[in-house]
Amino acid sequence: MTGVREGDVPRFTDLLPLGYYRADAGWRITHANPALLEMLGCRDLSELAGLVSGPERFGGKAARDEVMGRLEREGKAAGVAITLKTKAGVEAAAVEHVFTIHGPDGRVLGYEGLLSASAKEDEVCPEMCKRLAENMLDLVCQIDPRGKIEYISHSVRFVLGHNAPELAGRDVYDFIHPEDRERAEADFQKYYLTGTADNLKYRVLHANGEYRWLEARAKPIFDREFSLSGVLISARDVSELEQARVELKKVKRRAEEELELKAREFSETIERLKSDIAGRKLADQEQAEAGRRQEAIMRVMPVILYSAQLRTPFAAVWMSDNAGFVTGYPLERFLKEPNFWMERVHPDDRRTVEEYLGKVSTGETHQTEYRWQCADGEFHWFLDQVVNVQLSENNVTEYFGLWIDITIRKNKKAG
């Protein structure tokens, strides 16, 4: 940790289980990690400053001189036994490792240190941890930086079916699935360099030849010189959970495929409906256009369609709209005034028309020509052709006819 640039605090120090601090050249504390604040019962840096600042905690003058001498000569002083007071005033024995921070020119910029439990506690903890490890259900393993197994708990028999003594010294990567091995090596390399790693989950070989999914948590192990000597791993079998996740993914994928299929079918249905609607619109447009064309033709051609019932007087019950264009009279007069048509027949042609109406009732198609007075006061020649049709409703006979202005033809013939 010597030679670290001023202000550059390693990010993994906040994750350490050991107390860590950084101080300037005058031993004023400028940074402390959460473990050190918790160790001394402090909430922030201001409360901690009076408890750790200064070399006085190293003991009397001789002890202080000895520590400062080591820092000056070697740049570090490891395993210094100290006694601290917590914020509550309780004395706490600790072991401190101190390092000198130098600038590029060799000038002392400050100090940083690590504080751990006292030597007496260090002797008790390993034995306690061992007893806990041997009796826990999860697998506990310690590996060195090369990946060799230095220790593994007896619970490995329940988790992976192996005998613990047979695994000592083995390469931990030999038990990891080939497809996960490269990722595992990269994860542990990252952990050694940064102190952090994500998603430590791999398939590990069981004694029966199957692979089981293990999820692991890791913690760094440091020696008294604060060199990383290995990693302590706690792992548990999550195979059932992974299988459930796989099945969930399958169900989700099937649901997505089904949803995609339904969406595609719905889209195709919509397209068909749009096509049908477009076709119907086109047909309606064509029909409307044909109607408009027919109406336009009927308006300009001298041909009037009508229907009538044989009664006295003979009158139309329906006429095409172009009647007004051909005769000059409003259509309503033909339909609402019973004598309107007969009164405008030329006096010399009325007998011919009456005989014509008498023949119509025989059921054959008949036609005749006569003069009829239009709105301009002139008598126009008309060809009247009619046929009677027996309607099923009410047993009524209705007459359908064509009334055509033939004045131009008549005049040409006369000329």
C-alpha positions as a Markdown table, in Angstrom:
| # | Residue | x | y | z |
|---|---|---|---|---|
| 1 | Met | 0.0 | 0.0 | 0.0 |
| 2 | Thr | 3.0 | 2.3 | -0.1 |
| 3 | Gly | 3.5 | 4.7 | -2.9 |
| 4 | Val | -0.3 | 5.4 | -3.2 |
| 5 | Arg | -1.0 | 8.9 | -4.5 |
| 6 | Glu | -2.3 | 11.5 | -2.1 |
| 7 | Gly | -6.2 | 11.5 | -2.0 |
| 8 | Asp | -6.5 | 8.2 | -3.9 |
| 9 | Val | -8.3 | 6.0 | -1.3 |
| 10 | Pro | -8.7 | 2.4 | -2.6 |
| 11 | Arg | -12.4 | 1.8 | -3.1 |
| 12 | Phe | -12.4 | -1.6 | -1.6 |
| 13 | Thr | -11.3 | -0.3 | 1.8 |
| 14 | Asp | -15.0 | 0.4 | 2.7 |
| 15 | Leu | -15.7 | -3.3 | 2.2 |
| 16 | Leu | -12.9 | -4.5 | 4.5 |
| 17 | Pro | -13.8 | -6.1 | 7.9 |
| 18 | Leu | -10.7 | -4.4 | 9.3 |
| 19 | Gly | -10.6 | -0.8 | 10.4 |
| 20 | Tyr | -8.9 | 1.5 | 7.9 |
| 21 | Tyr | -7.9 | 5.1 | 8.1 |
| 22 | Arg | -5.8 | 7.7 | 6.2 |
| 23 | Ala | -4.0 | 10.6 | 7.9 |
| 24 | Asp | -2.0 | 13.6 | 6.7 |
| 25 | Ala | 1.7 | 14.2 | 7.5 |
| 26 | Gly | 0.6 | 15.7 | 10.9 |
| 27 | Trp | -1.5 | 12.5 | 11.7 |
| 28 | Arg | -4.8 | 14.3 | 11.2 |
| 29 | Ile | -7.4 | 11.7 | 10.1 |
| 30 | Thr | -8.8 | 12.5 | 6.7 |
| 31 | His | -10.6 | 9.2 | 5.9 |
| 32 | Ala | -12.0 | 6.3 | 7.9 |
| 33 | Asn | -13.9 | 3.2 | 6.7 |
| 34 | Pro | -17.2 | 2.0 | 8.3 |
| 35 | Ala | -15.5 | -0.8 | 10.1 |
| 36 | Leu | -13.2 | 1.6 | 12.0 |
| 37 | Leu | -16.1 | 3.9 | 12.9 |
| 38 | Glu | -18.1 | 0.9 | 14.2 |
| 39 | Met | -15.1 | -0.4 | 16.1 |
| 40 | Leu | -14.8 | 2.8 | 18.1 |
| 41 | Gly | -18.5 | 3.6 | 18.3 |
| 42 | Cys | -18.3 | 6.7 | 16.2 |
| 43 | Arg | -20.9 | 8.1 | 13.8 |
| 44 | Asp | -18.5 | 10.2 | 11.6 |
| 45 | Leu | -14.9 | 11.4 | 11.1 |
| 46 | Ser | -15.2 | 14.3 | 13.5 |
| 47 | Glu | -15.9 | 12.0 | 16.5 |
| 48 | Leu | -13.1 | 9.6 | 15.4 |
| 49 | Ala | -10.3 | 12.3 | 15.1 |
| 50 | Gly | -9.7 | 12.7 | 18.8 |
| 51 | Leu | -9.5 | 8.9 | 19.4 |
| 52 | Val | -7.0 | 7.9 | 16.8 |
| 53 | Ser | -5.0 | 11.0 | 15.8 |
| 54 | Gly | -1.3 | 11.2 | 16.7 |
| 55 | Pro | 1.3 | 8.6 | 17.4 |
| 56 | Glu | 0.8 | 8.7 | 21.1 |
| 57 | Arg | -1.4 | 5.5 | 20.9 |
| 58 | Phe | 1.8 | 3.6 | 20.1 |
| 59 | Gly | 2.8 | 3.8 | 23.8 |
| 60 | Gly | 5.7 | 5.7 | 25.6 |
| 61 | Lys | 8.4 | 7.7 | 24.0 |
| 62 | Ala | 10.6 | 4.6 | 23.3 |
| 63 | Ala | 7.7 | 2.7 | 21.6 |
| 64 | Arg | 6.7 | 5.8 | 19.6 |
| 65 | Asp | 10.3 | 6.3 | 18.4 |
| 66 | Glu | 10.7 | 2.7 | 17.5 |
| 67 | Val | 7.5 | 2.8 | 15.3 |
| 68 | Met | 8.4 | 6.1 | 13.7 |
| 69 | Gly | 11.8 | 4.8 | 13.0 |
| 70 | Arg | 10.4 | 1.7 | 11.2 |
| 71 | Leu | 8.1 | 3.9 | 9.2 |
| 72 | Glu | 11.0 | 6.1 | 8.2 |
| 73 | Arg | 13.3 | 3.2 | 7.2 |
| 74 | Glu | 10.9 | 0.7 | 5.8 |
| 75 | Gly | 7.8 | 2.7 | 5.0 |
| 76 | Lys | 5.7 | 0.4 | 7.2 |
| 77 | Ala | 5.3 | -0.9 | 10.7 |
| 78 | Ala | 3.3 | -4.1 | 11.0 |
| 79 | Gly | 1.8 | -5.8 | 14.1 |
| 80 | Val | 2.0 | -2.8 | 16.4 |
| 81 | Ala | 0.0 | -3.6 | 19.6 |
| 82 | Ile | -2.0 | -0.5 | 20.7 |
| 83 | Thr | -4.8 | 0.3 | 23.1 |
| 84 | Leu | -7.6 | 2.6 | 22.0 |
| 85 | Lys | -10.5 | 4.2 | 23.8 |
| 86 | Thr | -13.9 | 4.0 | 22.2 |
| 87 | Lys | -16.2 | 7.0 | 22.2 |
| 88 | Ala | -17.9 | 5.6 | 25.3 |
| 89 | Gly | -14.5 | 5.6 | 27.1 |
| 90 | Val | -14.0 | 1.8 | 27.0 |
| 91 | Glu | -10.4 | 0.7 | 26.3 |
| 92 | Ala | -10.0 | -1.6 | 23.3 |
| 93 | Ala | -6.9 | -3.7 | 22.5 |
| 94 | Ala | -6.0 | -3.8 | 18.8 |
| 95 | Val | -3.2 | -4.6 | 16.4 |
| 96 | Glu | -2.3 | -1.9 | 13.9 |
| 97 | His | -0.4 | -2.0 | 10.6 |
| 98 | Val | 0.8 | 1.4 | 9.6 |
| 99 | Phe | 2.1 | 2.5 | 6.1 |
| 100 | Thr | 3.8 | 5.7 | 4.9 |
| 101 | Ile | 2.4 | 7.5 | 1.9 |
| 102 | His | 5.1 | 9.1 | -0.2 |
| 103 | Gly | 4.9 | 11.7 | -3.0 |
| 104 | Pro | 6.7 | 11.5 | -6.3 |
| 105 | Asp | 9.6 | 13.4 | -4.8 |
| 106 | Gly | 9.9 | 11.0 | -1.8 |
| 107 | Arg | 8.4 | 13.4 | 0.6 |
| 108 | Val | 6.1 | 12.0 | 3.3 |
| 109 | Leu | 2.5 | 13.0 | 2.5 |
| 110 | Gly | 0.8 | 11.1 | 5.2 |
| 111 | Tyr | 0.0 | 7.7 | 6.7 |
| 112 | Glu | -2.6 | 5.0 | 6.4 |
| 113 | Gly | -3.3 | 2.1 | 8.7 |
| 114 | Leu | -5.3 | -1.0 | 9.4 |
| 115 | Leu | -6.6 | -2.0 | 12.8 |
| 116 | Ser | -7.7 | -5.5 | 13.7 |
| 117 | Ala | -8.6 | -7.4 | 16.8 |
| 118 | Ser | -6.0 | -8.0 | 19.5 |
| 119 | Ala | -3.7 | -11.0 | 19.3 |
| 120 | Lys | -5.6 | -12.8 | 22.0 |
| 121 | Glu | -8.8 | -12.5 | 20.0 |
| 122 | Asp | -6.9 | -13.6 | 16.9 |
| 123 | Glu | -6.1 | -16.8 | 18.7 |
| 124 | Val | -9.7 | -17.5 | 19.7 |
| 125 | Cys | -11.5 | -16.6 | 16.5 |
| 126 | Pro | -10.0 | -19.3 | 14.1 |
| 127 | Glu | -11.0 | -22.1 | 16.5 |
| 128 | Met | -14.4 | -20.7 | 16.9 |
| 129 | Cys | -14.8 | -20.2 | 13.1 |
| 130 | Lys | -13.6 | -23.8 | 12.5 |
| 131 | Arg | -16.3 | -25.2 | 14.8 |
| 132 | Leu | -19.0 | -23.1 | 13.2 |
| 133 | Ala | -17.8 | -24.1 | 9.7 |
| 134 | Glu | -17.8 | -27.8 | 10.5 |
| 135 | Asn | -21.3 | -27.7 | 11.7 |
| 136 | Met | -23.0 | -25.4 | 9.3 |
| 137 | Leu | -25.1 | -26.7 | 6.4 |
| 138 | Asp | -23.5 | -24.4 | 3.8 |
| 139 | Leu | -20.2 | -25.2 | 2.2 |
| 140 | Val | -17.2 | -23.2 | 3.6 |
| 141 | Cys | -13.9 | -23.2 | 1.6 |
| 142 | Gln | -10.6 | -21.4 | 1.7 |
| 143 | Ile | -8.5 | -21.1 | -1.5 |
| 144 | Asp | -5.1 | -19.5 | -2.1 |
| 145 | Pro | -4.4 | -17.0 | -4.9 |
| 146 | Arg | -3.7 | -19.9 | -7.3 |
| 147 | Gly | -7.1 | -21.5 | -6.7 |
| 148 | Lys | -5.8 | -24.4 | -4.6 |
| 149 | Ile | -8.1 | -25.6 | -1.8 |
| 150 | Glu | -6.5 | -25.0 | 1.5 |
| 151 | Tyr | -9.5 | -25.9 | 3.7 |
| 152 | Ile | -13.0 | -27.1 | 3.0 |
| 153 | Ser | -15.7 | -27.9 | 5.6 |
| 154 | His | -17.2 | -31.4 | 6.2 |
| 155 | Ser | -20.5 | -30.0 | 4.9 |
| 156 | Val | -19.1 | -30.6 | 1.4 |
| 157 | Arg | -20.3 | -34.2 | 1.8 |
| 158 | Phe | -23.9 | -33.0 | 2.2 |
| 159 | Val | -23.7 | -30.4 | -0.5 |
| 160 | Leu | -21.6 | -32.2 | -3.2 |
| 161 | Gly | -21.1 | -35.7 | -1.9 |
| 162 | His | -17.3 | -35.5 | -1.5 |
| 163 | Asn | -15.1 | -36.3 | 1.5 |
| 164 | Ala | -13.4 | -33.1 | 2.8 |
| 165 | Pro | -9.9 | -34.6 | 3.3 |
| 166 | Glu | -9.7 | -35.8 | -0.3 |
| 167 | Leu | -10.2 | -32.3 | -1.6 |
| 168 | Ala | -7.3 | -30.6 | 0.2 |
| 169 | Gly | -4.7 | -29.3 | -2.3 |
| 170 | Arg | -7.0 | -29.8 | -5.3 |
| 171 | Asp | -7.5 | -27.1 | -7.9 |
| 172 | Val | -11.0 | -25.6 | -7.2 |
| 173 | Tyr | -11.4 | -24.9 | -11.0 |
| 174 | Asp | -11.3 | -28.7 | -11.7 |
| 175 | Phe | -14.7 | -29.0 | -10.1 |
| 176 | Ile | -16.4 | -26.1 | -12.0 |
| 177 | His | -18.3 | -26.9 | -15.2 |
| 178 | Pro | -16.1 | -26.3 | -18.3 |
| 179 | Glu | -18.6 | -23.8 | -19.6 |
| 180 | Asp | -18.4 | -21.8 | -16.4 |
| 181 | Arg | -14.6 | -22.2 | -15.8 |
| 182 | Glu | -13.4 | -19.2 | -17.8 |
| 183 | Arg | -15.9 | -16.9 | -16.1 |
| 184 | Ala | -15.0 | -18.2 | -12.7 |
| 185 | Glu | -11.3 | -17.6 | -13.2 |
| 186 | Ala | -12.1 | -14.1 | -14.4 |
| 187 | Asp | -14.4 | -13.4 | -11.4 |
| 188 | Phe | -11.7 | -14.5 | -8.9 |
| 189 | Gln | -9.0 | -12.6 | -10.7 |
| 190 | Lys | -11.2 | -9.5 | -10.5 |
| 191 | Tyr | -11.8 | -10.2 | -6.8 |
| 192 | Tyr | -8.1 | -10.4 | -6.0 |
| 193 | Leu | -7.5 | -7.1 | -7.8 |
| 194 | Thr | -10.5 | -5.1 | -6.6 |
| 195 | Gly | -12.0 | -6.9 | -3.6 |
| 196 | Thr | -15.4 | -7.1 | -5.3 |
| 197 | Ala | -17.1 | -9.6 | -7.7 |
| 198 | Asp | -20.7 | -10.0 | -8.9 |
| 199 | Asn | -22.9 | -13.0 | -9.5 |
| 200 | Leu | -20.6 | -15.8 | -8.1 |
| 201 | Lys | -22.8 | -18.6 | -9.3 |
| 202 | Tyr | -21.4 | -21.7 | -11.1 |
| 203 | Arg | -22.2 | -25.3 | -11.8 |
| 204 | Val | -20.0 | -27.5 | -9.6 |
| 205 | Leu | -19.3 | -31.2 | -10.0 |
| 206 | His | -21.1 | -33.6 | -7.5 |
| 207 | Ala | -19.6 | -36.9 | -6.5 |
| 208 | Asn | -22.3 | -38.7 | -8.5 |
| 209 | Gly | -21.2 | -37.1 | -11.7 |
| 210 | Glu | -23.9 | -34.5 | -11.9 |
| 211 | Tyr | -23.4 | -30.7 | -11.8 |
| 212 | Arg | -25.1 | -28.7 | -9.1 |
| 213 | Trp | -25.6 | -24.9 | -9.1 |
| 214 | Leu | -23.8 | -23.2 | -6.2 |
| 215 | Glu | -24.1 | -19.6 | -5.3 |
| 216 | Ala | -21.1 | -18.2 | -3.4 |
| 217 | Arg | -20.1 | -15.3 | -1.3 |
| 218 | Ala | -16.4 | -14.4 | -0.9 |
| 219 | Lys | -14.3 | -12.6 | 1.7 |
| 220 | Pro | -10.6 | -11.7 | 1.4 |
| 221 | Ile | -8.1 | -13.1 | 3.9 |
| 222 | Phe | -5.0 | -11.0 | 4.9 |
| 223 | Asp | -1.9 | -12.0 | 6.7 |
| 224 | Arg | -0.2 | -9.9 | 9.4 |
| 225 | Glu | 1.7 | -7.9 | 6.7 |
| 226 | Phe | -1.7 | -7.2 | 5.1 |
| 227 | Ser | -0.9 | -9.2 | 2.0 |
| 228 | Leu | -3.8 | -11.0 | 0.4 |
| 229 | Ser | -3.3 | -14.6 | 1.3 |
| 230 | Gly | -6.5 | -16.1 | 0.0 |
| 231 | Val | -10.2 | -16.0 | -0.2 |
| 232 | Leu | -12.8 | -17.5 | 2.2 |
| 233 | Ile | -15.9 | -18.8 | 0.3 |
| 234 | Ser | -19.3 | -19.7 | 1.6 |
| 235 | Ala | -21.5 | -21.5 | -0.9 |
| 236 | Arg | -25.0 | -23.0 | -0.9 |
| 237 | Asp | -26.8 | -25.2 | -3.3 |
| 238 | Val | -29.3 | -23.3 | -5.4 |
| 239 | Ser | -30.0 | -26.0 | -8.1 |
| 240 | Glu | -33.7 | -26.2 | -7.4 |
| 241 | Leu | -33.9 | -22.4 | -7.6 |
| 242 | Glu | -32.0 | -22.3 | -10.8 |
| 243 | Gln | -34.2 | -25.1 | -12.2 |
| 244 | Ala | -37.3 | -23.1 | -11.2 |
| 245 | Arg | -35.8 | -20.1 | -13.0 |
| 246 | Val | -35.1 | -22.1 | -16.1 |
| 247 | Glu | -38.7 | -23.4 | -16.1 |
| 248 | Leu | -40.0 | -19.9 | -15.5 |
| 249 | Lys | -38.0 | -18.7 | -18.5 |
| 250 | Lys | -39.5 | -21.5 | -20.6 |
| 251 | Val | -43.0 | -20.6 | -19.5 |
| 252 | Lys | -42.3 | -16.9 | -20.2 |
| 253 | Arg | -40.8 | -17.8 | -23.6 |
| 254 | Arg | -43.8 | -20.0 | -24.4 |
| 255 | Ala | -46.2 | -17.2 | -23.2 |
| 256 | Glu | -44.3 | -14.6 | -25.4 |
| 257 | Glu | -44.4 | -16.9 | -28.4 |
| 258 | Glu | -48.1 | -17.5 | -27.9 |
| 259 | Leu | -48.7 | -13.8 | -27.4 |
| 260 | Glu | -46.6 | -13.1 | -30.5 |
| 261 | Leu | -48.7 | -15.7 | -32.5 |
| 262 | Lys | -52.0 | -14.2 | -31.2 |
| 263 | Ala | -50.7 | -10.7 | -32.1 |
| 264 | Arg | -49.7 | -11.9 | -35.6 |
| 265 | Glu | -53.1 | -13.5 | -36.0 |
| 266 | Phe | -54.8 | -10.4 | -34.8 |
| 267 | Ser | -52.8 | -8.3 | -37.1 |
| 268 | Glu | -53.6 | -10.5 | -40.1 |
| 269 | Thr | -57.3 | -10.4 | -39.1 |
| 270 | Ile | -57.1 | -6.6 | -39.0 |
| 271 | Glu | -55.4 | -6.5 | -42.4 |
| 272 | Arg | -58.1 | -8.8 | -43.8 |
| 273 | Leu | -60.8 | -6.6 | -42.3 |
| 274 | Lys | -59.1 | -3.5 | -43.7 |
| 275 | Ser | -58.8 | -5.2 | -47.1 |
| 276 | Asp | -62.5 | -6.2 | -46.9 |
| 277 | Ile | -63.5 | -2.7 | -45.8 |
| 278 | Ala | -61.4 | -1.2 | -48.6 |
| 279 | Gly | -63.0 | -3.6 | -51.1 |
| 280 | Arg | -66.5 | -2.7 | -49.9 |
| 281 | Lys | -65.6 | 0.9 | -49.9 |
| 282 | Leu | -64.4 | 0.6 | -53.4 |
| 283 | Ala | -67.5 | -1.4 | -54.4 |
| 284 | Asp | -69.7 | 1.3 | -52.7 |
| 285 | Gln | -67.7 | 4.0 | -54.4 |
| 286 | Glu | -68.1 | 2.3 | -57.7 |
| 287 | Gln | -71.8 | 1.8 | -57.1 |
| 288 | Ala | -72.2 | 5.4 | -56.0 |
| 289 | Glu | -70.2 | 6.5 | -59.1 |
| 290 | Ala | -72.4 | 4.4 | -61.3 |
| 291 | Gly | -75.4 | 5.9 | -59.7 |
| 292 | Arg | -74.1 | 9.4 | -60.1 |
| 293 | Arg | -73.2 | 8.6 | -63.8 |
| 294 | Gln | -76.6 | 7.2 | -64.4 |
| 295 | Glu | -78.2 | 10.2 | -62.7 |
| 296 | Ala | -76.1 | 12.6 | -64.8 |
| 297 | Ile | -77.1 | 10.7 | -68.0 |
| 298 | Met | -80.7 | 10.6 | -67.0 |
| 299 | Arg | -80.7 | 14.3 | -66.3 |
| 300 | Val | -79.5 | 15.3 | -69.8 |
| 301 | Met | -81.2 | 12.6 | -71.8 |
| 302 | Pro | -84.9 | 13.2 | -72.9 |
| 303 | Val | -86.0 | 9.9 | -71.4 |
| 304 | Ile | -88.3 | 9.9 | -68.4 |
| 305 | Leu | -89.0 | 6.7 | -66.4 |
| 306 | Tyr | -92.3 | 6.5 | -64.5 |
| 307 | Ser | -94.8 | 4.1 | -62.8 |
| 308 | Ala | -98.5 | 4.6 | -62.6 |
| 309 | Gln | -101.8 | 2.9 | -61.6 |
| 310 | Leu | -104.7 | 2.6 | -64.0 |
| 311 | Arg | -107.3 | 4.8 | -62.5 |
| 312 | Thr | -109.2 | 7.9 | -63.4 |
| 313 | Pro | -107.5 | 10.2 | -63.9 |
| 314 | Phe | -104.4 | 8.4 | -65.1 |
| 315 | Ala | -101.5 | 9.8 | -62.9 |
| 316 | Ala | -98.0 | 8.8 | -62.1 |
| 317 | Val | -97.0 | 7.6 | -58.6 |
| 318 | Trp | -93.3 | 7.8 | -59.3 |
| 319 | Met | -91.1 | 9.6 | -62.0 |
| 320 | Ser | -87.4 | 9.9 | -62.5 |
| 321 | Asp | -85.8 | 13.1 | -61.3 |
| 322 | Asn | -85.0 | 14.3 | -64.9 |
| 323 | Ala | -88.7 | 14.9 | -65.6 |
| 324 | Gly | -88.2 | 18.5 | -64.5 |
| 325 | Phe | -85.2 | 18.8 | -66.9 |
| 326 | Val | -87.1 | 17.4 | -69.9 |
| 327 | Thr | -90.5 | 19.2 | -69.3 |
| 328 | Gly | -89.5 | 22.2 | -67.3 |
| 329 | Tyr | -92.1 | 21.5 | -64.6 |
| 330 | Pro | -91.3 | 20.5 | -61.0 |
| 331 | Leu | -91.5 | 16.8 | -60.4 |
| 332 | Glu | -94.0 | 17.4 | -57.5 |
| 333 | Arg | -96.7 | 18.6 | -59.9 |
| 334 | Phe | -96.7 | 15.2 | -61.8 |
| 335 | Leu | -97.1 | 13.3 | -58.5 |
| 336 | Lys | -99.5 | 15.6 | -56.5 |
| 337 | Glu | -101.8 | 17.0 | -59.2 |
| 338 | Pro | -104.0 | 14.2 | -60.6 |
| 339 | Asn | -105.0 | 15.9 | -63.8 |
| 340 | Phe | -101.7 | 17.6 | -64.5 |
| 341 | Trp | -100.5 | 15.2 | -67.2 |
| 342 | Met | -103.8 | 14.7 | -69.0 |
| 343 | Glu | -104.6 | 18.5 | -69.1 |
| 344 | Arg | -101.4 | 19.1 | -71.1 |
| 345 | Val | -102.0 | 16.5 | -73.8 |
| 346 | His | -102.7 | 18.3 | -77.2 |
| 347 | Pro | -106.5 | 18.5 | -77.7 |
| 348 | Asp | -106.1 | 16.8 | -81.1 |
| 349 | Asp | -104.2 | 13.8 | -79.5 |
| 350 | Arg | -106.4 | 13.2 | -76.4 |
| 351 | Arg | -108.6 | 10.6 | -78.1 |
| 352 | Thr | -105.5 | 8.7 | -79.2 |
| 353 | Val | -104.2 | 8.8 | -75.7 |
| 354 | Glu | -107.4 | 7.6 | -74.2 |
| 355 | Glu | -107.6 | 4.7 | -76.6 |
| 356 | Tyr | -103.9 | 4.0 | -75.7 |
| 357 | Leu | -104.7 | 3.8 | -72.0 |
| 358 | Gly | -107.5 | 1.4 | -72.8 |
| 359 | Lys | -105.1 | -1.0 | -74.5 |
| 360 | Val | -102.6 | -0.8 | -71.6 |
| 361 | Ser | -104.9 | -2.8 | -69.3 |
| 362 | Thr | -104.7 | -5.8 | -71.6 |
| 363 | Gly | -101.3 | -6.7 | -70.2 |
| 364 | Glu | -99.3 | -6.3 | -73.4 |
| 365 | Thr | -96.6 | -3.7 | -74.1 |
| 366 | His | -98.0 | -0.7 | -75.9 |
| 367 | Gln | -96.7 | 2.5 | -77.2 |
| 368 | Thr | -98.0 | 5.6 | -78.8 |
| 369 | Glu | -96.9 | 9.1 | -79.8 |
| 370 | Tyr | -98.6 | 12.4 | -78.9 |
| 371 | Arg | -98.0 | 16.0 | -78.3 |
| 372 | Trp | -97.7 | 17.4 | -74.8 |
| 373 | Gln | -97.3 | 21.0 | -73.7 |
| 374 | Cys | -94.1 | 21.7 | -71.7 |
| 375 | Ala | -93.4 | 24.6 | -69.4 |
| 376 | Asp | -92.1 | 26.8 | -72.2 |
| 377 | Gly | -95.6 | 26.7 | -73.7 |
| 378 | Glu | -94.5 | 24.6 | -76.7 |
| 379 | Phe | -96.0 | 21.3 | -77.6 |
| 380 | His | -93.3 | 18.6 | -77.7 |
| 381 | Trp | -93.7 | 15.2 | -79.3 |
| 382 | Phe | -93.4 | 12.3 | -76.9 |
| 383 | Leu | -93.1 | 8.5 | -77.4 |
| 384 | Asp | -94.9 | 6.8 | -74.5 |
| 385 | Gln | -94.2 | 3.0 | -74.0 |
| 386 | Val | -95.8 | 1.2 | -71.1 |
| 387 | Val | -96.2 | -2.4 | -69.8 |
| 388 | Asn | -98.4 | -3.5 | -66.8 |
| 389 | Val | -96.9 | -5.6 | -64.0 |
| 390 | Gln | -98.9 | -7.6 | -61.4 |
| 391 | Leu | -97.5 | -6.8 | -58.0 |
| 392 | Ser | -97.8 | -9.6 | -55.4 |
| 393 | Glu | -98.5 | -7.1 | -52.6 |
| 394 | Asn | -102.2 | -6.2 | -52.3 |
| 395 | Asn | -102.7 | -7.7 | -55.8 |
| 396 | Val | -102.2 | -4.3 | -57.4 |
| 397 | Thr | -101.4 | -3.8 | -61.1 |
| 398 | Glu | -98.8 | -1.1 | -61.7 |
| 399 | Tyr | -97.7 | 0.3 | -65.0 |
| 400 | Phe | -94.0 | 1.0 | -65.8 |
| 401 | Gly | -93.3 | 3.2 | -68.7 |
| 402 | Leu | -90.8 | 5.2 | -70.8 |
| 403 | Trp | -91.7 | 8.7 | -71.8 |
| 404 | Ile | -89.3 | 10.0 | -74.5 |
| 405 | Asp | -89.1 | 13.5 | -76.0 |
| 406 | Ile | -88.9 | 12.8 | -79.8 |
| 407 | Thr | -89.6 | 16.3 | -81.0 |
| 408 | Ile | -86.3 | 16.6 | -82.9 |
| 409 | Arg | -86.9 | 13.4 | -84.7 |
| 410 | Lys | -90.4 | 14.4 | -85.6 |
| 411 | Asn | -89.3 | 17.8 | -86.9 |
| 412 | Lys | -86.5 | 16.2 | -89.0 |
| 413 | Lys | -89.0 | 13.8 | -90.5 |
| 414 | Ala | -91.5 | 16.5 | -91.2 |
| 415 | Gly | -88.8 | 18.6 | -92.9 |
